[in-house]
Amino acid sequence: MNADLHCHSNVSDGLLAPADVARRAQAGGVTVWALTDHDEIGGQAEASATAQALGMRYLPGVEISVTWAGKTVHVVGLGIDPACPTLIAGLYATRHGRSGRARAIAAALEAVGIPGAYEGALRFVSNPDLISRTHFARFLVDEGFAQSTADVFDRFLGDGKPGYVPHRWAALEDAVAWIKAAGGVAVIAHPGRYRYTPLEFDALFGAFIDLGGEAIEVVTGSHTPDQYREYADVARRFGFEASRGSDFHAPGEGRIELGSLPPLPADLTPVWERFV
């Protein structure tokens, strides 16, 4: 079963409409799919209808921005009810404040010789409420300041870089509670991206379990092959179900194309078995 349970559309910071992401997933051989836009569920109806018309099994999803121990963590919700009032209100609150952060990023970039970044980033935004670092990255690539969006994060927008501006997102307990209120399963997204010590990681995973979190992404476009093995071991040690997703944002932007991820290790329990 070819599952891709982490993808983005232009409802958040992807480039393609939800229906186009669905068509690209199906063309890549995906059979179980979820659209997981950042802090937004506005693309769910279109994604679901297109996926089902194409013969894919669809899981409604979302990726919630969380602040834990002073750093940003993303928690994916799978199998959610997009009409859940608790989830809708929580996501609205989480989105609030992105504009202020974006203007602060633009000011920081101007201080290092890159003017007009806020207006430039807006050229790549479908929903101004969800302006993000990815939109700034596309602007910087388009203007020739970097070769790729990955290069932008390495040089300008990653933690500690000249254009990085921290933001306080949702609390971990709130994000998990919203997902559970919507009938979904909470999944820690791409843990290999977070810069925590081993003790901090153990504390994060323990707190997540205590709050009702049940899965982590093991095979993802944000992980290296070594990290596939590392987080498979984490799943075994903590008893997590395992998820798999490309973290697709746009053609050519990520490491892995839709449908091209390797399978999960055979001894792990896939999180999608709950739903299919």
C-alpha positions in Angstrom: 0.0 0.0 0.0 1.6 3.3 -1.1 0.7 5.8 1.5 1.7 9.5 1.4 0.3 11.2 4.5 2.1 14.5 4.5 1.5 16.9 1.6 0.8 20.6 1.1 -1.2 22.7 -1.3 -1.5 26.4 -2.1 -4.1 26.6 0.7 -0.9 26.9 2.9 2.6 27.0 1.5 2.4 24.6 -1.4 2.4 25.8 -5.0 -0.4 23.5 -6.4 -4.1 23.5 -5.8 -5.4 20.6 -3.7 -6.9 18.9 -6.7 -3.6 19.1 -8.6 -1.7 17.7 -5.6 -4.2 14.8 -5.6 -3.7 14.2 -9.3 0.1 14.2 -8.9 -0.1 11.8 -6.0 -2.3 9.4 -8.0 0.0 9.6 -11.0 2.9 8.7 -8.7 1.2 5.6 -7.6 -0.1 6.8 -4.2 -3.1 4.7 -3.0 -3.7 6.3 0.5 -3.3 10.0 0.6 -3.7 12.9 3.1 -3.4 16.7 2.4 -1.9 18.2 5.6 -1.7 21.9 5.1 -0.2 24.1 7.8 -2.7 25.2 10.4 -5.4 25.2 7.7 -8.2 22.8 6.6 -9.6 24.9 3.8 -8.5 22.5 1.1 -10.0 19.4 2.6 -13.2 19.2 0.6 -11.4 19.6 -2.8 -8.7 17.2 -1.8 -11.1 14.5 -0.6 -13.5 14.8 -3.6 -10.6 14.6 -6.1 -8.8 11.8 -4.3 -12.0 9.7 -4.2 -12.7 10.4 -7.9 -9.2 9.1 -8.7 -9.7 6.0 -6.7 -7.4 6.8 -3.8 -8.3 6.3 -0.1 -8.3 9.7 1.5 -7.6 10.7 5.1 -8.4 14.3 6.1 -5.4 15.9 7.6 -3.6 19.0 9.0 -0.2 20.0 10.2 -0.2 22.1 13.4 2.7 24.4 14.3 3.7 23.9 17.9 6.3 25.5 20.2 7.9 23.1 22.6 11.0 23.8 24.7 11.5 27.0 22.8 11.6 25.4 19.4 9.0 24.7 16.6 7.6 21.2 16.3 5.0 20.1 13.8 2.2 17.7 14.7 0.2 16.1 11.9 -3.4 15.1 12.6 -4.8 12.3 10.4 -8.3 11.1 10.0 -9.7 14.3 11.5 -13.2 15.7 11.1 -12.6 19.1 9.3 -15.9 20.4 10.6 -14.9 20.0 14.3 -15.5 23.4 16.0 -12.7 22.8 18.5 -10.1 22.1 15.7 -11.4 25.0 13.6 -11.1 27.5 16.5 -7.6 26.2 17.5 -6.3 26.5 14.0 -7.6 30.0 13.6 -5.8 31.0 16.8 -2.6 29.4 15.6 -2.7 31.3 12.3 -3.1 34.6 14.0 0.2 36.5 14.2 1.8 35.2 11.0 1.6 38.6 9.4 3.5 40.3 12.2 6.2 37.6 12.0 6.4 38.0 8.3 7.0 41.7 8.5 9.7 41.1 11.1 11.4 38.6 8.8 11.3 41.2 6.0 12.9 43.8 8.3 15.6 41.3 9.2 16.3 40.5 5.6 16.4 44.2 4.7 19.0 44.7 7.4 21.3 42.3 5.5 20.8 44.0 2.2 17.6 42.3 0.8 14.8 45.0 0.5 11.2 44.4 -0.4 11.0 40.8 0.9 7.5 41.1 2.4 5.9 42.3 -0.8 8.0 39.8 -2.7 6.9 36.9 -0.6 3.3 37.9 -1.0 3.7 37.2 -4.8 3.8 33.5 -3.9 1.0 33.5 -1.3 -2.5 32.3 -2.0 -3.7 32.9 1.5 -2.1 35.9 3.2 -3.1 34.6 6.6 -0.6 31.8 6.1 2.4 33.7 4.8 5.5 31.6 5.9 9.2 31.3 5.5 8.6 29.1 2.5 7.1 32.0 0.6 10.1 34.2 1.5 12.4 31.3 0.3 10.7 31.3 -3.1 11.1 35.1 -3.4 14.8 34.8 -2.5 15.3 32.1 -5.1 13.4 34.0 -7.7 15.5 37.1 -7.1 18.7 35.2 -7.3 19.8 35.4 -3.7 20.0 31.6 -3.4 20.0 28.6 -5.7 17.1 26.7 -4.0 14.7 26.9 -1.1 16.9 24.6 0.9 19.8 27.0 0.3 17.7 29.8 1.5 17.0 28.1 4.8 20.7 27.2 5.2 21.8 30.8 4.6 19.0 33.1 5.6 15.9 31.6 7.3 16.9 28.6 9.4 17.4 28.9 13.2 20.1 31.4 14.0 20.4 32.8 10.5 20.0 36.5 9.6 16.3 36.3 8.7 15.1 33.9 11.3 12.4 35.2 13.6 11.0 33.0 16.3 7.3 32.7 16.9 5.2 31.2 19.7 2.8 28.7 18.1 0.3 26.4 19.8 1.2 24.4 22.9 1.8 20.7 22.4 -1.1 19.8 24.7 -3.5 22.0 22.8 -2.5 20.7 19.3 -3.0 17.0 20.4 -6.3 17.9 22.2 -7.6 19.6 19.0 -6.7 16.6 16.9 -8.3 14.1 19.3 -11.4 16.3 19.6 -11.7 16.0 15.8 -11.4 12.2 16.0 -7.9 12.1 14.6 -4.6 10.5 15.4 -1.7 12.8 16.4 1.6 12.2 14.7 5.0 14.0 15.3 6.1 15.2 11.9 9.7 14.7 10.6 11.4 14.4 14.0 14.8 14.4 12.3 14.4 18.1 11.5 14.4 19.2 15.2 17.5 20.2 17.0 17.0 18.7 20.4 19.4 16.8 22.6 18.8 13.1 23.2 17.3 13.9 26.6 15.1 16.6 25.2 13.9 14.2 22.5 13.0 11.6 25.1 11.1 14.2 27.1 9.2 15.3 23.9 8.2 11.8 23.0 7.2 11.0 26.6 5.1 14.2 26.9 3.5 13.4 23.5 2.5 9.9 24.6 1.2 11.3 28.0 -1.0 13.7 26.1 -2.4 11.0 23.8 0.0 11.2 20.8 0.3 7.8 19.1 2.6 8.0 16.0 5.7 9.5 14.5 6.8 10.0 10.9 9.6 7.5 10.1 9.9 7.6 6.3 9.5 11.1 5.1 11.0 13.4 2.4 12.5 15.4 5.3 14.6 12.5 6.5 17.8 10.9 5.2 18.0 7.1 4.8 20.0 7.0 8.1 17.2 8.9 9.8 14.7 6.3 8.5 16.5 3.7 10.5 17.0 6.1 13.5 13.3 6.9 13.9 12.2 3.3 13.1 14.2 2.5 16.3 12.4 5.3 18.1 9.1 4.0 17.1 10.0 0.6 18.4 11.4 1.9 21.7 8.3 4.1 22.5 5.7 1.9 20.9 4.7 4.5 18.3 2.8 3.6 15.1 4.7 4.8 12.1 3.7 7.2 9.4 5.1 8.0 5.9 4.9 11.1 3.8 6.8 13.1 1.2 6.2 16.5 2.8 5.5 17.6 -0.8 5.2 21.4 -1.4 6.0 21.9 -5.1 7.5 20.1 -8.1 11.3 20.0 -7.7 11.5 21.6 -4.3 11.9 18.5 -2.1 14.1 15.4 -1.9 11.3 13.0 -2.8 8.5 13.1 -5.3 5.0 12.0 -4.5 4.7 8.2 -4.4 8.5 7.6 -4.4 9.2 7.0 -0.8 10.7 3.6 0.3 8.4 1.4 2.4 8.2 1.4 6.2 10.2 -1.4 8.0 8.0 -4.5 8.0 8.0 -4.8 11.8 6.4 -1.4 12.4 2.7 -0.8 12.6 1.6 1.7 9.9 -0.7 4.4 11.3 -3.0 4.1 8.2 -4.0 0.6 9.2 -6.5 2.3 11.6 -8.4 3.7 8.6 -8.0 1.2 5.7 
